């Protein structure tokens, strides 16, 4: 007797809905029952609360799942976008159509396919469809396709990799255009075949990402023991990051760890502008999520860039830091090789460049992969048949086999990042520098030492000769670094003398210099913590940067400094002027008048914990009003927190 499946449900006689099978649904039923299913068209009654079409009850179809999957599953692409430029870096391939098979999520379907022994076949099918769709994109040759690798496929991963490589060759796609995302639902490292598989992926030119970082297993073990290109922060840590200090702290430190290891960071699940801006402030390299674009099965809907994400900071007047200027001056532009080049070409490059001991190695997308060193090839050079062996078809090895890891640092980093990169990489010969994720040059240890020495000289030259305090260059660098450190509250104090010019005109510039030196000495007396900073902007303008204090401690210290200066500076006046509490001088219009004794006004701007500022021009705009408030106040002190409209007076 043939099996009959009835799509009918009687629940409410008041609501009548007719459901007819589509052509594809009839084909699904025919596949499901080997032609023994009777298509049943009927009217049935549904609750008014149930409006969506009922899915086929085929989650138990067993061996027929793959046949059904071939009919309805389709890869959807979601763009992965560079934070600084808004350009699309690549696309993550996501499964769509699983709901038509009666599953609530792709994971439910994948788990069921694993139970029925069809996971490898499903993976190959979806990879083939994703590759075919990927090649229809106009920018596919410069983009990266992110594909998930299920841990249960690792035991047969090398065979699957061979099939994928043949697919890539068929579509003329370099392996470096593919990035495998390692799912952290299970411990990948516990599987014996994992290490050899990662090694083969790397030698073949594929890239590797850790998916859902922060909620998986063995993540730091992966970072420590295996070559990882990208780290994808789970959306749990991205959702509402703009208003949650704990998440801000975690993301900032995850980014710091990744960058120290030369790994780029991708934030998943970015759904609001505030989340995007927070990710950008905390140093995330790339983002994906609904705020940028939803996944789409239609290739025509994909865009090459999202201009509204372009970082306006790069075009601001603040310009590059001293570190970035020095790094750009000393960057070394070396000949490069590509990981799919022949070893014979490398031999030829070393022959033409006898002074070179290494060359940077790039993939087809011009992303740095590491370096190839001359001493790695010496055993073949000096072996009687070494070079012939490398040319042998049975032994043939490309450059990727010899690539040695090297730290990768963004060109806009500071010298501390470069020093940390050298320190964290054993046997490091150079740091590879990138700009907008692509190779920009190399920096040797010798060049880095020159930069550090030149930076010290520049800092010394910037020092004020009268006070011996750091000048504008050091102050600017301090502001940049402090503004990006949201782990604590920071206090930026701008100091300016009142009535200094009339005093200088009447008593002479030597007396004016004594007043400036006096204040510098008092600053050193009151600001002595190792985390604090004092600088001399010029003339009678000074700067103090405070950390590891609260508001009360900061205000108390500033009040004590103002009080001491008020008492000490009086001694620079004559006894008559001190007695009168004013001096006779001339105002800006040249009119003679009574001018009060000199004092200092200090405006204090607090950057609260969790606040990260990339554009220091915003700080300058805020401080202008605070300095005006300090000069108008009775005590000479005005305090405000960043972003407050009403500046409190003291």
C-alpha positions as CSV (number, residue, x, y, z in Angstrom):
1,X,0.0,0.0,0.0
2,X,1.5,3.4,-1.0
3,X,2.4,5.9,1.7
4,X,0.1,8.9,1.8
5,X,1.2,12.1,3.5
6,X,-1.6,14.4,4.3
7,X,-0.9,18.1,4.7
8,X,-3.8,19.0,6.8
9,X,-4.6,20.3,10.2
10,X,-8.1,21.0,11.6
11,X,-7.9,23.5,14.5
12,X,-10.3,26.3,13.9
13,X,-13.3,26.2,11.6
14,X,-13.5,30.0,11.4
15,X,-10.2,30.3,9.5
16,X,-10.0,28.5,6.2
17,X,-6.8,28.4,4.1
18,X,-5.9,26.5,1.0
19,X,-2.3,25.3,0.6
20,X,-1.2,23.8,-2.7
21,X,2.1,22.1,-3.3
22,X,4.5,23.9,-5.6
23,X,6.4,22.1,-8.4
24,X,9.5,22.0,-6.3
25,X,7.6,20.6,-3.3
26,X,6.1,17.9,-5.4
27,X,9.5,17.0,-6.6
28,X,10.7,16.8,-3.0
29,X,7.9,14.4,-2.1
30,X,8.7,12.2,-5.1
31,X,12.4,12.1,-4.1
32,X,11.5,11.4,-0.5
33,X,9.4,8.3,-1.3
34,X,11.0,7.0,-4.5
35,X,7.8,7.8,-6.4
36,X,5.5,6.0,-4.0
37,X,4.2,9.2,-2.3
38,X,0.8,10.2,-3.3
39,X,0.6,14.0,-3.7
40,X,-2.3,15.0,-1.6
41,X,-4.1,18.3,-2.3
42,X,-6.6,19.3,0.4
43,X,-8.1,22.1,2.1
44,X,-7.2,22.3,5.8
45,X,-8.0,24.5,8.7
46,X,-5.4,26.5,10.6
47,X,-5.4,28.7,13.7
48,X,-5.6,32.4,13.0
49,X,-2.3,32.7,14.9
50,X,-0.5,30.4,12.4
51,X,0.1,32.3,9.2
52,X,3.3,30.8,7.8
53,X,3.5,27.9,5.5
54,X,4.0,24.5,7.1
55,X,7.4,23.0,6.5
56,X,7.8,19.5,5.1
57,X,8.1,17.0,8.0
58,X,11.2,15.4,6.4
59,X,13.8,15.9,9.1
60,X,13.8,12.2,9.6
61,X,14.3,11.4,5.9
62,X,17.7,9.9,6.6
63,X,19.6,9.0,3.5
64,X,17.3,11.2,1.3
65,X,18.4,14.4,3.1
66,X,21.2,15.0,0.6
67,X,18.8,14.7,-2.3
68,X,16.5,17.2,-0.7
69,X,19.4,19.5,0.1
70,X,20.4,19.6,-3.5
71,X,17.0,21.0,-4.4
72,X,16.7,23.8,-1.9
73,X,20.0,24.8,-0.3
74,X,21.8,27.8,-1.6
75,X,24.9,29.8,-0.3
76,X,24.2,33.4,0.8
77,X,27.1,35.9,1.0
78,X,27.6,38.4,3.8
79,X,30.3,41.0,3.2
80,X,33.3,41.3,5.5
81,X,34.3,45.0,5.4
82,X,37.5,46.9,6.3
83,X,36.8,49.3,9.1
84,X,39.2,52.0,8.0
85,X,38.2,52.2,4.3
86,X,34.7,50.8,4.0
87,X,36.0,48.5,1.3
88,X,34.7,44.9,1.0
89,X,37.6,42.5,2.0
90,X,35.6,39.3,1.5
91,X,32.4,37.4,2.0
92,X,31.3,34.7,4.4
93,X,29.3,31.9,2.8
94,X,26.2,31.1,4.8
95,X,23.6,28.3,4.2
96,X,20.1,29.3,3.2
97,X,17.1,27.0,2.5
98,X,17.4,24.8,5.6
99,X,14.0,26.0,6.8
100,X,12.4,24.5,3.7
101,X,13.7,21.1,4.9
102,X,12.1,21.5,8.3
103,X,15.1,22.6,10.3
104,X,15.3,25.7,12.6
105,X,19.0,26.5,11.9
106,X,21.9,25.5,9.7
107,X,23.5,23.8,12.8
108,X,20.4,21.6,13.2
109,X,20.7,20.4,9.6
110,X,24.5,20.0,9.8
111,X,24.1,17.9,13.0
112,X,21.5,15.7,11.3
113,X,23.7,15.2,8.3
114,X,26.6,14.2,10.5
115,X,24.3,11.6,12.2
116,X,23.4,10.1,8.9
117,X,27.0,10.1,7.5
118,X,26.3,12.7,4.8
119,X,28.1,15.7,6.2
120,X,31.1,15.4,3.9
121,X,28.9,15.2,0.8
122,X,26.9,18.2,2.0
123,X,30.1,20.2,2.7
124,X,31.4,19.5,-0.8
125,X,28.1,20.4,-2.4
126,X,27.9,23.7,-0.6
127,X,31.6,24.5,-1.2
128,X,31.1,23.9,-4.9
129,X,28.1,26.1,-5.1
130,X,29.8,28.9,-3.1
131,X,32.9,28.8,-5.3
132,X,30.7,29.0,-8.4
133,X,28.8,32.0,-7.0
134,X,32.1,33.6,-5.8
135,X,33.6,33.6,-9.3
136,X,30.6,35.5,-10.6
137,X,31.5,38.5,-8.4
138,X,33.4,41.2,-10.3
139,X,36.0,41.6,-7.5
140,X,36.5,37.9,-6.7
141,X,40.2,37.9,-7.6
142,X,41.0,40.4,-4.9
143,X,38.5,39.2,-2.3
144,X,38.4,36.4,0.3
145,X,35.7,33.7,0.7
146,X,35.2,32.6,4.3
147,X,34.0,29.0,4.5
148,X,33.2,27.2,7.8
149,X,35.0,23.9,8.5
150,X,33.1,21.5,10.8
151,X,35.3,19.8,13.3
152,X,33.7,16.4,12.4
153,X,35.2,16.6,8.9
154,X,38.8,16.9,10.1
155,X,39.6,13.2,10.0
156,X,38.9,13.2,6.3
157,X,40.0,16.8,5.8
158,X,43.0,16.1,3.6
159,X,40.9,14.3,1.1
160,X,38.3,17.0,1.1
161,X,41.1,19.6,0.7
162,X,42.3,17.8,-2.4
163,X,38.8,18.0,-3.9
164,X,38.5,21.7,-3.1
165,X,41.9,22.4,-4.7
166,X,40.6,20.8,-7.9
167,X,37.5,23.0,-7.7
168,X,39.7,26.1,-7.3
169,X,41.9,25.1,-10.2
170,X,38.7,24.7,-12.3
171,X,37.5,28.2,-11.4
172,X,41.0,29.8,-11.5
173,X,40.8,30.8,-7.9
174,X,44.1,30.9,-5.9
175,X,43.9,29.1,-2.5
176,X,44.8,32.3,-0.7
177,X,41.3,33.6,-1.7
178,X,39.8,30.9,0.7
179,X,39.8,31.2,4.4
180,X,38.6,28.3,6.6
181,X,36.7,29.3,9.7
182,X,37.4,26.8,12.5
183,X,34.2,26.3,14.5
184,X,34.8,26.3,18.2
185,X,31.7,24.2,19.1
186,X,34.2,21.4,19.7
187,X,37.9,21.2,20.6
188,X,39.6,21.0,17.2
189,X,43.0,20.4,18.7
190,X,41.9,17.2,20.4
191,X,41.6,15.4,17.0
192,X,44.9,13.8,15.9
193,X,44.5,14.7,12.3
194,X,44.1,18.4,13.1
195,X,47.8,19.4,13.1
196,X,48.7,17.8,9.8
197,X,45.5,19.2,8.2
198,X,46.4,22.8,9.3
199,X,50.0,22.2,8.0
200,X,48.6,21.2,4.6
201,X,46.2,24.1,4.5
202,X,49.1,26.5,5.2
203,X,51.4,25.0,2.6
204,X,48.7,25.0,0.0
205,X,48.1,28.7,0.6
206,X,44.7,28.7,2.4
207,X,44.0,31.1,5.2
208,X,42.7,30.2,8.6
209,X,40.3,32.0,11.0
210,X,39.0,31.2,14.5
211,X,35.2,31.6,14.4
212,X,33.1,32.8,17.4
213,X,36.1,33.7,19.5
214,X,35.3,34.0,23.2
215,X,32.5,31.4,23.4
216,X,34.4,28.3,22.1
217,X,37.0,25.8,23.2
218,X,40.8,25.7,23.1
219,X,40.9,29.2,21.5
220,X,44.1,30.4,23.1
221,X,45.7,27.0,22.4
222,X,44.9,27.6,18.7
223,X,46.4,31.1,18.9
224,X,49.5,29.8,20.6
225,X,50.3,26.6,18.6
226,X,48.9,27.2,15.1
227,X,49.2,29.8,12.3
228,X,46.0,31.9,12.4
229,X,45.3,34.7,10.0
230,X,42.0,36.1,11.4
231,X,40.1,36.1,14.7
232,X,36.4,36.6,14.6
233,X,35.0,38.0,17.8
234,X,31.6,36.4,18.7
235,X,28.6,38.7,18.4
236,X,28.0,38.2,22.2
237,X,30.8,40.6,22.9
238,X,29.8,43.0,20.1
239,X,26.1,43.5,21.0
240,X,25.7,46.8,22.9
241,X,29.4,47.1,23.2
242,X,29.0,50.9,23.0
243,X,27.3,50.9,26.4
244,X,28.9,48.0,28.3
245,X,32.4,48.7,29.8
246,X,33.1,45.0,30.4
247,X,32.7,44.2,26.8
248,X,34.8,47.2,25.8
249,X,37.6,46.0,28.0
250,X,37.5,42.5,26.7
251,X,37.3,43.5,23.1
252,X,40.1,46.0,23.5
253,X,42.4,43.4,25.0
254,X,41.5,40.7,22.5
255,X,42.4,43.1,19.8
256,X,45.7,43.9,21.5
257,X,46.6,40.2,21.9
258,X,45.7,39.4,18.3
259,X,47.7,42.3,16.9
260,X,50.7,41.4,19.0
261,X,50.6,38.0,17.2
262,X,50.1,39.5,13.7
263,X,46.5,38.4,13.5
264,X,43.7,40.6,12.1
265,X,40.4,40.9,14.0
266,X,36.9,40.7,12.6
267,X,33.8,41.7,14.7
268,X,30.7,39.6,14.0
269,X,27.1,40.7,14.5
270,X,27.6,44.5,14.1
271,X,24.0,45.7,14.0
272,X,24.0,49.4,14.9
273,X,26.1,52.4,14.1
274,X,27.1,52.8,17.8
275,X,28.5,49.2,17.8
276,X,30.4,49.9,14.6
277,X,32.0,53.1,15.9
278,X,32.9,51.3,19.2
279,X,34.6,48.4,17.2
280,X,36.5,51.0,15.2
281,X,37.6,52.8,18.3
282,X,38.9,49.6,19.9
283,X,41.1,48.7,16.9
284,X,39.0,46.1,15.2
285,X,40.2,45.6,11.6
286,X,37.0,44.3,9.9
287,X,33.3,44.0,10.6
288,X,30.3,42.1,9.4
289,X,26.7,42.3,10.4
290,X,23.3,43.7,9.6
291,X,24.5,47.3,10.0
292,X,26.7,46.8,7.0
293,X,24.7,44.3,4.9
294,X,22.5,41.3,5.4
295,X,23.4,37.9,3.8
296,X,22.0,37.6,0.3
297,X,21.8,34.8,-2.2
298,X,21.7,37.3,-5.1
299,X,25.2,38.2,-6.3
300,X,23.8,41.3,-8.0
301,X,23.1,42.8,-4.5
302,X,26.7,42.7,-3.4
303,X,28.6,46.0,-3.3
304,X,32.3,46.6,-3.6
305,X,32.4,49.1,-0.8
306,X,30.4,51.0,1.8
307,X,31.5,54.7,1.7
308,X,29.5,55.7,4.8
309,X,31.9,53.5,6.8
310,X,35.0,55.4,5.7
311,X,37.0,56.5,8.7
312,X,37.0,60.3,8.6
313,X,39.8,60.4,11.2
314,X,42.3,59.6,8.4
315,X,41.5,62.9,6.7
316,X,41.5,65.1,9.8
317,X,44.1,67.9,10.3
318,X,45.7,66.1,13.2
319,X,48.0,64.2,10.8
320,X,50.1,61.1,11.5
321,X,52.0,60.6,14.8
322,X,55.7,61.0,15.1
323,X,56.1,57.2,15.3
324,X,54.2,56.7,12.0
325,X,56.3,59.4,10.3
326,X,59.5,57.8,11.4
327,X,58.3,54.3,10.4
328,X,57.3,55.5,6.9
329,X,60.8,57.1,6.5
330,X,62.6,53.9,7.4
331,X,60.3,51.3,5.7
332,X,62.3,48.9,3.5
333,X,60.8,48.1,0.1
334,X,62.2,44.6,-0.7
335,X,61.6,42.4,-3.7
336,X,58.8,40.0,-2.9
337,X,57.9,36.4,-3.9
338,X,54.5,34.8,-4.0
339,X,53.7,31.6,-2.2
340,X,52.9,29.8,-5.4
341,X,56.2,30.8,-7.1
342,X,58.8,28.1,-8.0
343,X,61.9,27.7,-5.9
344,X,63.9,28.2,-9.1
345,X,62.7,31.8,-9.1
346,X,63.7,32.3,-5.5
347,X,67.2,31.1,-6.3
348,X,67.4,33.6,-9.1
349,X,66.3,36.4,-6.8
350,X,68.9,35.6,-4.2
351,X,71.5,35.5,-7.1
352,X,70.4,39.0,-8.3
353,X,70.3,40.4,-4.7
354,X,73.4,39.0,-3.0
355,X,73.1,41.2,0.1
356,X,69.5,40.0,0.8
357,X,69.1,37.2,3.4
358,X,65.3,37.0,3.1
359,X,62.4,38.0,1.0
360,X,58.8,38.7,2.1
361,X,56.3,36.1,0.9
362,X,52.8,37.3,-0.2
363,X,49.7,35.5,-1.3
364,X,47.8,36.2,-4.5
365,X,45.9,39.0,-2.7
366,X,49.1,40.7,-1.7
367,X,48.7,39.8,2.0
368,X,51.9,39.0,3.8
369,X,52.3,35.3,4.7
370,X,55.9,35.4,6.2
371,X,59.4,35.3,4.8
372,X,61.7,32.9,3.0
373,X,65.3,32.8,4.2
374,X,68.4,32.0,2.3
375,X,69.7,29.7,5.0
376,X,66.5,27.5,4.5
377,X,67.7,26.7,1.0
378,X,71.4,26.1,1.8
379,X,70.9,22.3,2.2
380,X,69.7,22.2,-1.4
381,X,72.2,24.7,-2.7
382,X,75.2,22.8,-1.3
383,X,73.8,19.3,-1.8
384,X,75.2,17.8,-5.1
385,X,71.8,17.1,-6.5
386,X,69.8,19.6,-4.3
387,X,68.6,21.9,-7.0
388,X,67.8,19.1,-9.3
389,X,65.8,17.5,-6.5
390,X,63.6,20.6,-6.1
391,X,62.8,20.5,-9.8
392,X,61.8,16.8,-9.7
393,X,58.1,16.5,-10.3
394,X,57.7,13.9,-7.6
395,X,59.4,16.2,-5.1
396,X,58.1,19.5,-6.5
397,X,57.7,22.1,-3.7
398,X,56.5,25.7,-4.0
399,X,57.6,28.6,-1.9
400,X,54.8,28.0,0.5
401,X,56.6,24.9,1.8
402,X,59.5,27.1,3.0
403,X,57.6,30.1,4.4
404,X,58.7,31.1,7.9
405,X,56.2,33.1,10.0
406,X,57.0,36.8,10.6
407,X,55.1,39.3,12.7
408,X,52.7,41.5,10.8
409,X,52.0,45.0,12.0
410,X,49.9,47.8,10.5
411,X,51.8,50.8,9.1
412,X,50.0,53.3,11.4
413,X,51.2,51.5,14.6
414,X,53.7,53.0,17.0
415,X,57.2,51.9,17.7
416,X,56.1,50.0,20.9
417,X,54.0,47.7,18.7
418,X,57.0,47.0,16.5
419,X,59.2,46.3,19.5
420,X,56.5,44.0,20.9
421,X,56.3,42.2,17.6
422,X,60.0,41.5,17.6
423,X,60.0,40.4,21.2
424,X,57.1,38.0,20.8
425,X,58.5,36.2,17.7
426,X,61.4,33.8,18.2
427,X,64.2,34.2,15.7
428,X,62.6,37.3,14.2
429,X,64.5,39.0,11.4
430,X,61.9,41.6,10.4
431,X,58.4,42.9,10.8
432,X,56.1,42.9,7.8
433,X,54.1,46.1,7.5
434,X,50.6,46.4,6.0
435,X,48.4,49.3,4.9
436,X,44.7,48.6,4.5
437,X,45.5,44.9,5.0
438,X,47.9,44.7,2.1
439,X,51.7,44.4,2.1
440,X,53.4,47.8,2.4
441,X,57.0,47.0,3.2
442,X,59.3,45.5,5.8
443,X,61.2,46.7,8.9
444,X,64.5,45.1,10.0
445,X,65.8,45.2,13.5
446,X,68.5,47.5,12.5
447,X,66.0,50.0,11.0
448,X,63.9,49.8,14.2
449,X,66.9,50.7,16.3
450,X,67.5,53.7,14.1
451,X,63.9,54.8,14.5
452,X,64.1,54.4,18.3
453,X,67.3,56.5,18.4
454,X,65.8,59.2,16.1
455,X,62.7,59.3,18.2
456,X,64.8,60.0,21.3
457,X,66.6,62.8,19.5
458,X,63.4,64.3,18.3
459,X,62.0,64.1,21.9
460,X,65.1,65.8,23.3
461,X,65.0,68.5,20.7
462,X,61.3,69.1,21.5
463,X,62.2,69.6,25.2
464,X,61.7,73.1,26.5
465,X,65.2,74.6,27.3
466,X,63.9,76.8,30.2
467,X,61.9,74.2,32.1
468,X,63.4,70.9,30.8
469,X,59.8,69.6,30.2
470,X,58.6,67.7,27.1
471,X,57.2,69.9,24.4
472,X,54.3,69.8,21.9
473,X,55.5,66.7,20.1
474,X,55.5,64.6,23.3
475,X,52.3,66.1,24.5
476,X,50.6,65.2,21.2
477,X,51.8,61.6,21.4
478,X,50.7,61.4,25.0
479,X,47.2,62.6,24.1
480,X,47.0,60.1,21.2
481,X,48.0,57.2,23.4
482,X,46.0,58.2,26.4
483,X,42.8,58.9,24.4
484,X,42.9,55.3,23.1
485,X,43.3,53.7,26.6
486,X,39.8,53.4,28.0
487,X,40.8,51.0,30.8
488,X,40.8,53.8,33.3
489,X,39.7,57.4,33.9
490,X,42.1,60.0,32.5
491,X,42.4,63.7,33.4
492,X,43.8,66.2,30.9
493,X,44.7,69.5,32.6
494,X,45.5,72.6,30.6
495,X,47.3,75.4,32.5
496,X,47.5,79.0,31.5
497,X,48.7,82.1,33.4
498,X,46.4,85.1,33.9
499,X,47.9,88.6,33.6
500,X,51.3,87.2,32.6
501,X,52.0,89.6,29.7
502,X,51.6,92.9,31.7
503,X,53.9,91.4,34.4
504,X,56.4,90.4,31.7
505,X,56.3,93.9,30.2
506,X,56.8,95.7,33.5
507,X,59.2,93.4,35.4
508,X,61.1,92.1,32.3
509,X,61.4,88.8,30.6
510,X,63.9,87.5,33.2
511,X,61.2,87.8,35.8
512,X,58.7,86.2,33.4
513,X,61.1,83.3,33.0
514,X,61.4,82.9,36.7
515,X,57.5,82.7,36.9
516,X,57.5,80.0,34.3
517,X,60.4,78.0,36.0
518,X,58.6,78.4,39.3
519,X,55.4,76.8,38.0
520,X,57.4,74.0,36.3
521,X,59.0,73.2,39.6
522,X,55.7,73.2,41.4
523,X,54.3,70.8,38.8
524,X,57.2,68.4,39.5
525,X,56.5,68.6,43.2
526,X,52.8,67.8,43.0
527,X,52.8,65.5,39.9
528,X,55.2,62.7,40.8
529,X,53.4,59.4,39.9
530,X,55.1,57.3,37.3
531,X,51.9,57.1,35.2
532,X,51.5,60.9,35.2
533,X,52.8,63.3,32.5
534,X,53.8,67.0,32.6
535,X,54.6,69.1,29.5
536,X,55.4,72.6,28.5
537,X,53.3,73.8,25.5
538,X,55.2,77.1,25.3
539,X,55.4,80.5,27.1
540,X,53.0,80.4,30.0
541,X,51.0,77.4,28.8
542,X,51.5,73.9,30.4
543,X,49.8,70.5,30.2
544,X,49.3,67.8,32.9
545,X,48.1,64.3,32.1
546,X,46.9,62.2,35.1
547,X,45.8,58.6,35.5
548,X,45.1,56.1,38.3
549,X,43.2,58.8,40.3
550,X,39.6,59.6,40.9
551,X,37.9,63.0,40.5
552,X,38.4,64.0,44.2
553,X,42.1,63.2,44.1
554,X,42.6,65.0,40.9
555,X,40.8,68.2,42.0
556,X,42.6,68.1,45.3
557,X,46.0,68.0,43.6
558,X,45.1,70.7,41.2
559,X,43.8,73.0,43.9
560,X,47.0,72.5,45.9
561,X,49.1,73.3,42.9
562,X,47.1,76.5,42.3
563,X,47.4,77.5,45.9
564,X,51.2,77.0,46.0
565,X,51.7,79.0,42.8
566,X,49.5,81.9,44.1
567,X,51.6,82.1,47.3
568,X,55.0,81.7,45.6
569,X,54.5,84.0,42.6
570,X,53.7,87.0,44.8
571,X,57.3,87.1,45.8
572,X,58.2,88.1,42.2
573,X,56.3,91.5,42.8
574,X,57.5,94.5,44.7
575,X,56.3,94.9,48.3
576,X,54.0,97.8,47.2
577,X,52.4,95.7,44.5
578,X,51.9,92.8,47.0
579,X,50.3,95.1,49.5
580,X,47.9,96.6,47.0
581,X,47.2,93.2,45.4
582,X,47.7,94.7,41.9
583,X,50.3,96.4,39.7
584,X,50.1,99.4,37.4
585,X,50.4,98.3,33.8
586,X,49.0,98.6,30.3
587,X,46.2,96.6,28.8
588,X,46.1,95.3,25.2
589,X,45.0,98.7,24.0
590,X,47.9,100.4,25.6
591,X,45.8,102.1,28.3
592,X,47.2,102.3,31.8
593,X,45.2,100.4,34.4
594,X,45.3,98.4,37.6
595,X,46.1,94.8,36.8
596,X,45.6,92.0,39.4
597,X,48.5,89.9,40.4
598,X,49.4,86.9,38.3
599,X,47.7,83.5,38.9
600,X,47.2,80.3,37.0
601,X,43.9,79.0,35.6
602,X,43.5,75.2,35.0
603,X,40.8,73.5,32.9
604,X,40.5,69.8,33.7
605,X,38.8,67.4,31.1
606,X,38.0,63.9,32.3
607,X,37.9,61.0,29.8
608,X,35.8,58.5,31.8
609,X,36.7,54.8,31.9
610,X,35.5,53.0,28.8
611,X,35.7,56.1,26.6
612,X,38.1,55.8,23.6
613,X,38.8,58.8,21.4
614,X,40.5,58.4,18.0
615,X,40.3,62.1,17.0
616,X,42.2,64.4,19.4
617,X,40.6,67.4,17.7
618,X,37.5,66.6,19.6
619,X,39.5,67.0,22.8
620,X,40.7,70.4,21.7
621,X,37.2,71.5,20.9
622,X,36.0,70.4,24.4
623,X,38.9,72.0,26.2
624,X,38.3,75.5,24.7
625,X,35.2,76.0,26.7
626,X,36.7,74.6,29.9
627,X,39.7,76.9,29.7
628,X,37.4,79.9,29.3
629,X,35.4,78.7,32.3
630,X,38.6,78.4,34.4
631,X,39.6,82.0,33.7
632,X,36.1,83.3,34.7
633,X,36.0,81.2,37.9
634,X,37.0,82.6,41.4
635,X,39.4,79.7,42.1
636,X,40.9,79.4,38.6
637,X,39.8,75.8,38.3
638,X,37.1,74.4,36.0
639,X,36.3,70.7,35.7
640,X,34.2,68.8,33.2
641,X,33.7,65.2,31.9
642,X,33.9,64.6,28.1
643,X,30.6,65.2,26.4
644,X,28.9,67.2,29.1
645,X,27.2,70.3,27.8
646,X,27.1,72.2,31.1
647,X,30.6,72.8,32.4
648,X,30.6,72.7,36.2
649,X,32.5,75.7,37.8
650,X,34.8,75.4,40.8
